Amino acid sequence: MTIVNVHQAKTQLSRLLAQVESGEEVVIARNGKPVARLMRVQKQGKPQFGSWKGRISVADSFFDPLPEEELAAWEGN
């Protein structure tokens, strides 16, 4: 892990990003105290249809008609 101060990070950002791309973590410090960590972003796969199946459920009452007063509020009356 490389630790750099803010000035170094600003002037050597491209080099630091290359280090991060190769798998190294870089810590940016202000006055010797760590403030931020640069690390490689994990590549995310495409969302898969049905991946939430079995994780959530909707109550049957969700499909019940709305009460008249709430329906009127939605319709702006």
Summary of the structure (lengths in Angstrom):
residues: 77
radius of gyration: 25.5
end to end distance: 62.3
largest distance: 64.7
contacts: 125
relative contact order: 0.13
helix: 34%
strand: 19%
